[in-house]
Amino acid sequence: MKKIFYNSAILLALCAVALLFSCEKNDQDLDYGDAKIYMPQGLSSNLNYLVPKGLDSASRNYTLDTKNNQLKVILGVARSGKTTDEGYSVNISTRADTINTLIASNLLTNTVLLPDGLYRLPGSISVPEGQSAGTFLLSIDAAQLKSGYSGKKVALAVAISSPSKFSLSAVNNKVIVIIDVNALKL
């Protein structure tokens, strides 16, 4: 009886070891989806990114740098799909023609194009290896914004292009930043 018990125990242990070594990766560990680079702020149906938005400092889509008198709108890029965590970079640009077309067709009312000299935007962003997303800031002179555009909205089309790796989303590669100057209470 003891011999049958020991043989059964050994056979059971061997089966358990064989099962452990025959397991495949979990589905959560596999690569899936197409790696597309996109701007998460443009995921709404019309690409509009309204500023201000959020209830408190933890959820707002902007910050106010009172020391340097700068409004800083938070923007970013992200990579979809679960792929290798390779780093990538994209170029950042603006598209004045997009805003001018939206204003001319009355899709943006009481809105003007944010002038070139009023803002700063980086020319590119690099997302390091091991991360899938990164943020960058659209910095705007708050004093000039308040004095020159009170009672209006200003808009700027921000786009990404030329990814170093992966491909660009065909739809979410730009965002229309619309800033309600009075709602900011500068």
Secondary structure, DSSP 4 states (H G I P E B T S, - for coil): -HHHHHHHHHHHHHHHHHHHHHPPPPGGGS-BS--EEE-GGG-STT-EEEES--SSTTT-SEEEETTTTEEEEEEEEEE-SB-----EEEEEEE-HHHHHHHHHTTSS-SEEEPPGGGEE--SEEEEPTT-SEEEEEEEEEHHHHHHHHTTSEEEEEEEEE--SSSEE-SSSSEEEEEEEHHHHT-
